[in-house]
Amino acid sequence: MAFDQVRVRLAPSPTGDPHVGTGYIALFNFVFARKNKGKLILRIEDTDQVRSRASSEQMIMESLRWLGLDWDEGPDVGGAFGPYRQSERRHLHQEHANKLVTSGHAYRCFCTSERLDEMRAKQKADGSQLGYDRHCRNLSDAAISANLSASKPFVVRMKMPTDGVTIVKDLLRGNVEFENQRIDDQVLLKSDGYPTYHLANVVDDHLMKISHVIRAEEWVSSTPKHVLLYEAFGWEQPTFVHMPLLRNTDKSKISKRKNPVSLRYYQRAGILPEAMVNFLALMGWSFGNDIEIFTVSEMIEKFELERINLGGPIFDQTKLNWMNNQYMQKISTGRFVEYLRDQIFNIDQLLKIKPFAVERMDRFDQFLDNNIFFFNGALKYDGIPLVPAGKTNDEMITMLGRLAETLDEVYDWSMDPIKQAMDAVKTELNWKPKDYFMPIRLVVTGRKDSPPLVESIEIIGREMTRFRLRDAADYLKAHPQKTPS
């Protein structure tokens, strides 16, 4: 192997909450790097300029550090192979895209969005294979020059082979074959000059000397495109390792509609970081001898990639809670008190609650009863009429789901953005204020007499508010309520 050192990378997209799947993949990269005295690189894949956010990048790094995982190179610590944000490497991606065009492995596509829409509609109507029809693949030099002279926008597409197979060599899965005729002429460089994931991923992995690509199995279907790019450039491929996907108890892919997936939610809910790391370690790997409780250091000593189990690991919250209890029993009294003080009853939270609390209490021993919903996790909805008069159970479920989805996109968790998001859903679904705000109050606080709603939501926090909305929707699915007469 030409690689002098084990170098692995974690490459999250800063487009949302730090996902438990990111922590899972980060852990296995971290352990493999430390086991082999290698390097872990954090690379932020922010080429999606519409959805990428600096706040999301910050949350990802904070959550990884909460788990106790660090990296040797990255946007915050530097390194010899930077920059470590893909948006800052655009010149490198453009340079390599041009090399592929010059070598004949890629071509400029001048098709308009209107033509592409018509093409897809026709393919669907005909029942034919979806994908680019290679209209621009063999344009003459004269046609290309004319289009460039006319300043027509274009993307760069890879010229995929039209027959034969491409073999992906995966350390866990062996050789996986893909028919080339079913692989689309993938866009490598968008018309705005930004690369797609495929080009940026391969170019950056090569330039950063990544020896092993350890990522989720959902990328297996994209890997033949990456293999063909390595071949087009004449570069040595890294070793590919595709980890099994985390799954819900019903074996579906883990998603926020069935399970909280934000690492920040679990931190807010009181899961200890060492318990979360231990739990994630068991997703696809076993320590051996039926041992389930172990540290990261112990995992590093025993770790071998070949022992990863490809069966779909179940993200079982009951098991996670059990494991967290095992660690809670082990921590010192001092840390127990510190955790409650810093994570549950932290000073910032109490300062926000104080103006509303003093209006509704005469003695300090009333504080917890009046304000417990600010500190709780899941609430109990038994006996609470969540569905307002004139609305059905299904309409209430739809509203809660839509509000949760809208709040997913609110990253500035302050009163004005929260209020705007709530009003947008009320308008979209055409709910009257009296039917809309009280049910939401009941869902997020469990009571009618809480402080002002938007202020309460701001204090409860982004993670727990969205969890309670989805949890209440699940409750109504399992326990339908009749519309009040």
N, C-alpha and C positions, 0 to 999 in steps of 0.2 A: 504494500500500500504506500502511496506517495505521501500520505498525510503524516507529518512528523509528530503530531500531538492530537489527542482527542479534544475536539472542539465542537460543542453542541450549542444550539441557540433556542431561545424562546422568542417567538415572534407574534405577540398579540396585536390585534387591531384595536385602537383606542376609540371604539364606536359605541360603547355602552358600559354596563357594570362589569367589574372584574368577575369573571365566570368561574364557578367551581371547576369547570373543565380546564381553564387556564392554570389553576392551582395544581390540578392533577398532572397535566403535562409538564408543568414547571418542576414539580417534585421529581419526576422520573429523569428529566434532563439533569437536574441538580445532582441527584444521587449518582447517576452514571458518570458525570464529570468528576465528582469528588472521588469515586471509586477508582478511576483511572488517572488521577492526578492531572486532569485536563482543565479546560476552561469552559465556563458557561457565559454565553453572550445574550444580553437582552437587546433585541432589535424591535423597534416600534414600527409596525407596518401601517403607516398612515397615508397611503396613497388614495384612499377614498376621501377626497377633500370635502365632500358634502357632509359626511357623517362623523369624520374624525374630530375629536375634541381634546384639547389640552387637559381639561379636568378629568376626562376618562383615563388618559395616560397616567396622571398623578394617582388616581384611585387604584389603578393596576399595580403600580410600584408600591404603594402603601400596603395593599392587601398581601402582596408577595412577601414583603418584609414582616408583616404581621404573622405570616406562616413560618417565619424564620429562614426564608430562602433568600439568598443574595446572589449576586452575579459578579463576574470578573471584569466584564466590559459592558458598556451601555451608555445611553444618552446622559445619564447623571454622573457616571464615574469615568467616562472617557475610555480610551484604549487606542491601540495602534491601527485599528481597522475601521475607524469611524469615517463619516458620521454614522450614528446609530438610529437615526430616523430616516425611513425610506424617502420621505418628501425632500430631504436634504441631499439625496443621492440621485436626483432626477437626471442630472447631466451624465452620470455613468450609465443609467438605463437607456437614455437616448443614444448614447455613443454605441452601445452594444446592439441596440435595435438596428441602427444604421449598418453595422457590420453584417448583420444577418441579411439585410436587403442587398448589400453589395455582393455577398457570397451566394445569393440566390436561394437562401433558406427562408426568406420572408419577402413580403411584397406590400406595396401601398394599396389600400382599398379606399376608393373615393365614393362608395355607395352612400346615398343619403339615408336618413332615418326613415323617410317615407318609402323608399324602395325596399328597405329591409323589412318594414312592417307589412308591405304587400307580399313580399316573399314568404314571410312566416305564415300569413293568413292563407296563402295558396297551399303551402305545405300541410297545414292543418286540415284544410278542406280535402286535399288529395289523400291524406293519411300517409304521406311520405315522411322520411326521416327528417327531423328538424335540424337545422344548422345552416351555416352560410353556404350559398350555392357556388362560391368561387368565381363570381362574375368578373372580378378584377384580377384574378390570379395570373392571367396570361395577356394582360394589356400590352400593346406594342410600346416601344420606347417613345414613339411619336405621341401616342395618346397620353402617356404618363407626363411627358414634357408639357403638353398642352394643358393638362389639368393643373400641374404645378404653376405654370405661367398665369393661369386664371385664378390662382390662389384658392383652389378648391380644398376644403378641409379633407383630411384623410386619417385613417388609422393604419397601423402596421399589423399585418396578420402573418402568422407563421404558415409556411407552405408544408402542410402535413403530407406524408406519403399516403397514397390512395389504395395501396394493397399491402399484403403481408401483415405481420403482427409486430407489436412492440412489447418487449418483455420487461416487466418491473421486477427487480430482484429485491425481495423484502426479507429481512432477517428472520421475521416470525412466520411469514406466510409462504416462503419459498418463491418460486417464479410464478408471477401472475401475468397472463397473456391478454393483450387487448388488440382487437382487430382494428387496423389503421383506418379502414374505410368508414368506421363509425366515430372517428375522432375529428372534431370540427377544426377548420382553419382558425385557430384561436387568435383573438386580438391580443397583441403583445404591448402595443403602445397606443394609447387613446388619442383622440384628436386634440386634446388640451396639452399633450406632451407628457402626461403622467403614464407610468407603466401600469399594466394590470398585475395582479398577484403573481401570475406565472413567470413573467419576465423578471420582475423585481426579485422574486424569491430565488430564482436560479442564479442570477447575476450576483446578488448579494451573498448567497451561500458560498459561491465560488470565491469571490474576492475576500471574504472573511475566513476562508479556509475551513469551512465547516466539514467535519469528518463524518458525522452521523446526524441524520435528520430524524428526530424522534417527535412524532406528531400524531394527531388523532386519525383514526381509520377513515374518516370522511374524506380525507385527501387522497386516498388510494386511487380513485377514479381520475384525479388530475395528474397523478405521477407519470403516466406515459408521455404527457406533454412535456414534463420536466426532463424526462429521460431523453426525449428527442432534442430538446434544447441543449442538453449537455453534449450530445453527439454532434449537433450542428456547430457548436463552438469548439469541439475537440477537447473538451475538459473531462477529467476523471469525475465519476459520480461519487457522491457520498454514500454511505450505507443507509438505506431507508428502513425505518422501524415505525410501523403504524400501530399505535396503541388502540385497544378496544374502546369503543364508545361507552361512556357512562349511561346507564339506563334507569328508567323509572321501574317501580315494582311490577308494572304490567309489560315490561320489556321494551317499551317505546323509548326513543331517544329522550334523554333528560331535557326538560324544557320548563320555563318559568310558569307555564300554565298548569303544570302538575306538581312542581316542586320549586321552592325558592332556589335560585341558581346563583345568586350574588354572594360572593365571599363576604361582602360588607354586611349582608343580612345575618349571616351566621356569627359574625363578630358582634353585631348588635344584639343577637339573641342569646349571647352568653356561652357560645362554644369556645372552649380553650383552643388556642392555635395548635398545641401539640396533639390534642385529640383529633382535630381536623386533619392534620398531616398524617397521623397514624391511620385514620379511616381511609384517606385517599390512597395511602400505600397499599392497602388491601384490595384496591380496585384493579384487579388483573394480576396481582402478585401475592405470593404467600411467603411468610418468613420460614415456614417449615415447623414440623413437630406440633402442629395445632396451636402455635403461639400467635396470639393476636395483638397483644400489647407490647410495643417496642418503640425505641427512639429512632430518630433519623440516623444517628451515628451507628446504631446496631444494624439498621437497614443497609447502610453503605458497606459494612463489613461483609454482609451475606449476599449482596445484590449481584445478579447476573441477568442480562437482558433476555437470554434464552429461556428463563424461567417464567416469563410473562405468559399468562393464560389468556387466550383469545376469546374465551366465552364472555358474553356481555356482562360486565360487572354491574350489580344493582346498587344504586344510590339509595340505600334504605335509611330513612331518617330515624327509625326506631333503633337501628344498630348504632347510628351516630350518637344518639342521645345516651345509649348505654355506655358507649366508649367514653363519652365526655364525663359521665358519672365516675367511671374508673379513674380518670385523671383528677377529677374534683376531690376524690377521696385521698389522693396522694399529695395534693399541694399543701403547703404550710398554712398555718392560721394567718400569718402575716400576709401572704399572697392572697388568701381568700378575702380578707378585709380590703386589701388594695384593689382587687378586681371589682368588688361591689362599689367601692368608692370611685374608681376611675372609669368603669364601663357602664354601670347601672345608674348610680347616683352621682354622676359627675357634675362638677361645678357649673359648666356651661349650661347643662340641662336645667339645673336648679335655678340659675339666674333667669332663664327664660320663663320658667313656671311661676316664679315668685309674684309678679304683678297680678296674675289671675288667681293664684292660690289664696292670697290674703283677703280677697274679696269674698271668699266662700268658706272661711273658717274663723272660729273664735278662739281656738286653742290649737297648739301644735300637734296634739295627739289626733287631730282630725285630718292631718295632712295626707297620710297614705290613703285613707278611705276616699277622700275627695279627688285624689290625683293619681290613683294607682294605674290607670290606663296609660299614663305617660311612660310607665316603666315595664308594663306587661309585654308579653309576646303575643301569642294567640289569645283571642277573647272567646268567651262562651256566649252563644246566641240563643240558647234554649230559652223559650218564653218571651223573647224580644220580637215584636212585630216589625220585621224589616221591610215588608212589602207595603207601600202606601196605598190608600184607597184609590181606585181607578186604574191601578197598574197590576199586571199579572206577575206571577213568579218568574216566568221566562223573561219578561221585560226588565225586571230587576236584575236578573243574572246578566243580561246583555249590557245594561248600564254599568254595572260594577266592572265587568270585563273591559268595556270601552274606556272607562275612566282609568283603570289600572294601566292600560296600554298607552294612554295619553300621558299619564304621569311618568311612565318609563322614559319619556323624552325630555323631562324637566330636570336639568342638571343644576340649574341655579335654584336650589331649594329654599326659596324665600317667598314671602306672602304674595307679591304681585304675579310672578310666573305661575304659582300654584292656583291663584284665583282665576287667571286667564285660562289655564288648562281646564279647570272645572267648568267655567262658563262656556267654553268651546264645546264640551260634551253635552251640556244642558241644551245648548242651541241646536247642535247636530241631531240630538234625539228628540228635540221638541218637548222637553219636560218642563212643567211649571215649577217655579222656585219652591213652592210649599211641598210639592211631591218629591223634590230632588234633594234638597239640602238636609232635611231631617233624617231620611234613611242613611245618607252618607255619615252623618253624625253618629247614628246608632252603630254603624258598621265599624267606624274607626275608633270610637271611644266606648261603645257598649252602653251608653246612657244618653238621656235627653238633656240633662242639666250640666253639660260640660262647658268650659270656656268657649269663646268664639271659635267657629269651626276651622277657618283657614289658619288662625294662629295655632290651634291645637295640632293640625296636620303638620305645620312647620316644625313644631317641637317634637312630635312623635317621630318624625324623620322619614326620609325617602324610602328606605328599605322596609320599615315596619308598616308604613301606610299602604304601600303596594301589596305587601303580604296579606294584610287584613282584608283588603278589597277582594283579592282572589280567594282567600280563605272563606269569606262570607258567601261568595258565589258558589263555592264547592259545598258549603253548608246547605244552601238553598236547593242545590241539585239533589242532595241526599235527603233533605227534609223540606219538601215544597210547602210553601205557605199559601193559603187561600187569600184572595184579595178581600180586604175588609169591606163590609157592606156599608 
